[in-house]
Amino acid sequence: MSKNQPSPLSQKKQLRPVTKKNLVTYAIVIVFFALFQTLTVTGNLKFAYQSLLVPICTNVIMAVSLNLVVGVLGELSLGHAGFMCIGAYVGSFFSVVTEELIPVTWVRFTLAFALAAIAASIAGILIGIPVLRLKGDYLAIVTLAFGEIIKSLVNVLYIGKDSNGFHVSMSSSGLNLLEDGEVILKGPQGISNTPKDSTFLIGFILVMLSLFIVTNLMDSRTGRAIMSIRDNRIAAESVGINITKYKLLVFTISAAIAGCAGVLYSHNLSSLTANTNNFGYNMSIMVLVYVVLGGLGSIRGSVIAAAVLYALPELLRGLADYRMLIYSIILIVMMIVNNGAFFLKLRAKIAQSFRNSLQKKKNEKEAA
């Protein structure tokens, strides 16, 4: 062994490229949280911008969970807002019913997240078993129908409570509540008086948990099996990979994370209703836009795209009539930059130059 060559024992353990990539993603989220939390505490952030922080976290979680289906598994789902809707209503209903019974906020909120995740994952399994044998446009159409069915169901559902227990009906007159009863879920009027327990800190914790779950799943043996299904379904099946099993697993995990995003969303509002803007087709498409613009399979890209694109309309509000025009132009530019062949090569060249520069400095330091 050469004298200048360090022994294996003296060499530092090198992190894998995937681990480094994940750590950079975590660091971006932590820096974002620290910066805006500091601005909020010191009073240097306007209230209008403070009100965007929790919704940004919600949209980031939705984008990360949908990227697991669209980017990692390679299946097009247009009903992701339906899982969010289930989580939002289950969590909000639980919090309203148990607000006096469980006065400790963090305990009640944690249980609401758990129940919402379970309910959304069960829905993911129920819709996944018959549907995930489909692929492409057929899967997209069925998941779109699922999201609309969920929204329609909660808009005609009435749930009340009195001394005899809970009552469920498809009309307000069919509840037959006693004098001490109250209607909790009021059909198209939704649920009112949900405790506003959502905070930027809780949103940040949920984002980090979602990133941890998804990135570790992608880096596992299961994740490699899932990505092999995306790359070549026939080849994956030929080596014994259970296609339906892994598809159902991804769909269930993605639905559970979306359900938690729904809880964060519902507990940031005083009144929860299911309409086209909240849990309809438009929301599913918008989350899909975040995923596509951030890059299919790129978790970091989904985080950045969701945060930037959600906040952008509010940041451009001062431009009045030109606001949405500029927003549309930015969407087109982002799409070209993220997916254009020239820009992909340019980004790869810049990244390689940066790595070579770091390696050169490292070699010079070791030589000295």
URJO-V123271 format. One record per residue. N is the residue number from 1. RES is the residue in one letter. PHI is phi in whole degrees, -180 to 180 (none if undefined). PSI is psi in whole degrees, -180 to 180 (* if undefined). Layout:
# URJO-V123271
N/RES/PHI/PSI + N/RES/PHI/PSI
This chain:
# URJO-V123271
1/M/none/136 + 2/S/-67/149 + 3/K/-65/-35 + 4/N/-79/-15 + 5/Q/-88/123 + 6/P/-67/146 + 7/S/-71/158 + 8/P/-58/-33 + 9/L/-70/-30 + 10/S/-84/-16 + 11/Q/-74/139 + 12/K/-76/146 + 13/K/-69/124 + 14/Q/-87/138 + 15/L/-77/145 + 16/R/-69/152 + 17/P/-57/-39 + 18/V/-65/-41 + 19/T/-64/-43 + 20/K/-60/-43 + 21/K/-62/-43 + 22/N/-66/-40 + 23/L/-65/-37 + 24/V/-64/-41 + 25/T/-62/-46 + 26/Y/-60/-41 + 27/A/-64/-39 + 28/I/-61/-44 + 29/V/-66/-42 + 30/I/-65/-43 + 31/V/-63/-44 + 32/F/-58/-47 + 33/F/-63/-48 + 34/A/-61/-41 + 35/L/-64/-52 + 36/F/-76/-27 + 37/Q/-68/-40 + 38/T/-65/-44 + 39/L/-63/-37 + 40/T/-69/-47 + 41/V/-64/-38 + 42/T/-82/-4 + 43/G/77/20 + 44/N/-96/5 + 45/L/-117/126 + 46/K/-61/152 + 47/F/-61/-36 + 48/A/-61/-36 + 49/Y/-80/-33 + 50/Q/-62/-36 + 51/S/-69/-13 + 52/L/-86/-16 + 53/L/-65/-48 + 54/V/-66/-46 + 55/P/-59/-34 + 56/I/-62/-44 + 57/C/-61/-41 + 58/T/-60/-46 + 59/N/-69/-33 + 60/V/-64/-44 + 61/I/-62/-43 + 62/M/-63/-43 + 63/A/-66/-42 + 64/V/-64/-43 + 65/S/-68/-40 + 66/L/-70/-33 + 67/N/-63/-27 + 68/L/-63/-36 + 69/V/-84/-50 + 70/V/-79/-46 + 71/G/-86/-42 + 72/V/-86/-46 + 73/L/-84/-30 + 74/G/86/23 + 75/E/-113/140 + 76/L/-90/116 + 77/S/-118/130 + 78/L/-117/16 + 79/G/-119/26 + 80/H/-66/-29 + 81/A/-65/-24 + 82/G/-65/-41 + 83/F/-67/-39 + 84/M/-63/-40 + 85/C/-62/-45 + 86/I/-60/-48 + 87/G/-62/-41 + 88/A/-63/-46 + 89/Y/-72/-40 + 90/V/-64/-47 + 91/G/-65/-43 + 92/S/-66/-43 + 93/F/-61/-45 + 94/F/-62/-44 + 95/S/-66/-39 + 96/V/-66/-42 + 97/V/-70/-37 + 98/T/-104/13 + 99/E/-60/-41 + 100/E/-85/-32 + 101/L/-72/-37 + 102/I/-120/87 + 103/P/-72/-19 + 104/V/-76/114 + 105/T/-61/-47 + 106/W/-68/-32 + 107/V/-68/-48 + 108/R/-63/-42 + 109/F/-67/-40 + 110/T/-64/-43 + 111/L/-65/-36 + 112/A/-63/-42 + 113/F/-63/-43 + 114/A/-64/-47 + 115/L/-64/-41 + 116/A/-64/-42 + 117/A/-63/-41 + 118/I/-65/-47 + 119/A/-62/-44 + 120/A/-68/-38 + 121/S/-68/-37 + 122/I/-62/-43 + 123/A/-62/-39 + 124/G/-63/-39 + 125/I/-68/-45 + 126/L/-63/-41 + 127/I/-80/-26 + 128/G/-77/-37 + 129/I/-57/-50 + 130/P/-83/-20 + 131/V/-96/-34 + 132/L/-73/-1 + 133/R/-78/-14 + 134/L/-84/168 + 135/K/-153/163 + 136/G/66/-137 + 137/D/-61/-34 + 138/Y/-64/-43 + 139/L/-65/-41 + 140/A/-61/-43 + 141/I/-66/-42 + 142/V/-68/-42 + 143/T/-67/-34 + 144/L/-62/-44 + 145/A/-64/-39 + 146/F/-60/-46 + 147/G/-61/-40 + 148/E/-71/-34 + 149/I/-64/-44 + 150/I/-61/-46 + 151/K/-61/-41 + 152/S/-68/-37 + 153/L/-65/-46 + 154/V/-70/-20 + 155/N/-79/-13 + 156/V/-116/6 + 157/L/-98/132 + 158/Y/-122/129 + 159/I/-130/126 + 160/G/-125/167 + 161/K/-139/135 + 162/D/-142/-166 + 163/S/-66/-18 + 164/N/-90/-5 + 165/G/117/-155 + 166/F/-94/148 + 167/H/-130/136 + 168/V/-122/137 + 169/S/-154/165 + 170/M/-95/4 + 171/S/-149/153 + 172/S/-65/-33 + 173/S/-74/-19 + 174/G/-86/0 + 175/L/-75/-38 + 176/N/54/55 + 177/L/-80/153 + 178/L/-76/176 + 179/E/-62/-30 + 180/D/-86/4 + 181/G/-84/162 + 182/E/-144/148 + 183/V/-91/123 + 184/I/-94/-53 + 185/L/-102/117 + 186/K/-112/48 + 187/G/59/-128 + 188/P/-66/-17 + 189/Q/-82/-10 + 190/G/71/-147 + 191/I/-117/131 + 192/S/-108/163 + 193/N/62/34 + 194/T/-70/132 + 195/P/-58/131 + 196/K/-85/76 + 197/D/-92/-14 + 198/S/-71/134 + 199/T/-134/167 + 200/F/-63/-36 + 201/L/-63/-45 + 202/I/-66/-40 + 203/G/-60/-42 + 204/F/-62/-44 + 205/I/-62/-42 + 206/L/-66/-39 + 207/V/-62/-45 + 208/M/-65/-40 + 209/L/-64/-42 + 210/S/-63/-45 + 211/L/-62/-42 + 212/F/-63/-45 + 213/I/-64/-49 + 214/V/-69/-45 + 215/T/-67/-38 + 216/N/-72/-33 + 217/L/-64/-44 + 218/M/-64/-32 + 219/D/-90/2 + 220/S/-96/176 + 221/R/-63/-39 + 222/T/-62/-43 + 223/G/-62/-39 + 224/R/-67/-35 + 225/A/-65/-41 + 226/I/-63/-44 + 227/M/-69/-28 + 228/S/-68/-33 + 229/I/-64/-42 + 230/R/-64/-43 + 231/D/-74/-42 + 232/N/-158/98 + 233/R/-60/-44 + 234/I/-66/-44 + 235/A/-64/-40 + 236/A/-64/-42 + 237/E/-69/-32 + 238/S/-69/-24 + 239/V/-98/12 + 240/G/96/10 + 241/I/-77/128 + 242/N/-78/101 + 243/I/-61/-50 + 244/T/-63/-40 + 245/K/-60/-49 + 246/Y/-72/-34 + 247/K/-63/-44 + 248/L/-65/-38 + 249/L/-62/-47 + 250/V/-63/-45 + 251/F/-62/-40 + 252/T/-68/-46 + 253/I/-63/-44 + 254/S/-62/-42 + 255/A/-65/-41 + 256/A/-64/-42 + 257/I/-66/-41 + 258/A/-64/-36 + 259/G/-62/-40 + 260/C/-65/-38 + 261/A/-61/-36 + 262/G/-64/-38 + 263/V/-64/-46 + 264/L/-60/-40 + 265/Y/-67/-48 + 266/S/-69/-31 + 267/H/-86/8 + 268/N/-104/1 + 269/L/-122/153 + 270/S/-84/-24 + 271/S/-140/131 + 272/L/-110/122 + 273/T/-132/154 + 274/A/-107/108 + 275/N/-134/-175 + 276/T/-61/-39 + 277/N/-75/-33 + 278/N/-80/-60 + 279/F/-128/20 + 280/G/-94/-163 + 281/Y/-58/-39 + 282/N/-61/-40 + 283/M/-68/-42 + 284/S/-61/-42 + 285/I/-66/-42 + 286/M/-63/-41 + 287/V/-65/-38 + 288/L/-64/-37 + 289/V/-62/-43 + 290/Y/-58/-43 + 291/V/-67/-46 + 292/V/-67/-45 + 293/L/-68/-34 + 294/G/-74/-20 + 295/G/111/123 + 296/L/-64/126 + 297/G/87/-7 + 298/S/-97/105 + 299/I/-69/-41 + 300/R/-62/-40 + 301/G/-62/-39 + 302/S/-64/-40 + 303/V/-62/-49 + 304/I/-67/-45 + 305/A/-63/-44 + 306/A/-63/-44 + 307/A/-66/-46 + 308/V/-70/-48 + 309/L/-71/-29 + 310/Y/-72/-40 + 311/A/-79/-21 + 312/L/-59/-47 + 313/P/-58/-36 + 314/E/-71/-38 + 315/L/-68/-28 + 316/L/-94/7 + 317/R/-60/-30 + 318/G/-68/-13 + 319/L/-89/2 + 320/A/53/-117 + 321/D/-66/-21 + 322/Y/-91/-1 + 323/R/-60/-53 + 324/M/-72/-28 + 325/L/-64/-47 + 326/I/-64/-39 + 327/Y/-60/-44 + 328/S/-65/-41 + 329/I/-63/-41 + 330/I/-63/-39 + 331/L/-60/-45 + 332/I/-64/-44 + 333/V/-62/-43 + 334/M/-62/-40 + 335/M/-63/-44 + 336/I/-65/-45 + 337/V/-66/-40 + 338/N/-77/-27 + 339/N/-123/-9 + 340/G/-70/139 + 341/A/-60/-42 + 342/F/-62/-46 + 343/F/-72/-32 + 344/L/-64/-43 + 345/K/-66/-40 + 346/L/-64/-43 + 347/R/-64/-41 + 348/A/-65/-38 + 349/K/-67/-42 + 350/I/-64/-43 + 351/A/-63/-41 + 352/Q/-66/-40 + 353/S/-63/-39 + 354/F/-66/-42 + 355/R/-66/-40 + 356/N/-64/-38 + 357/S/-64/-43 + 358/L/-65/-41 + 359/Q/-66/-38 + 360/K/-64/-44 + 361/K/-64/-39 + 362/K/-65/-42 + 363/N/-65/-41 + 364/E/-63/-39 + 365/K/-67/-40 + 366/E/-70/-35 + 367/A/-67/-34 + 368/A/-72/*
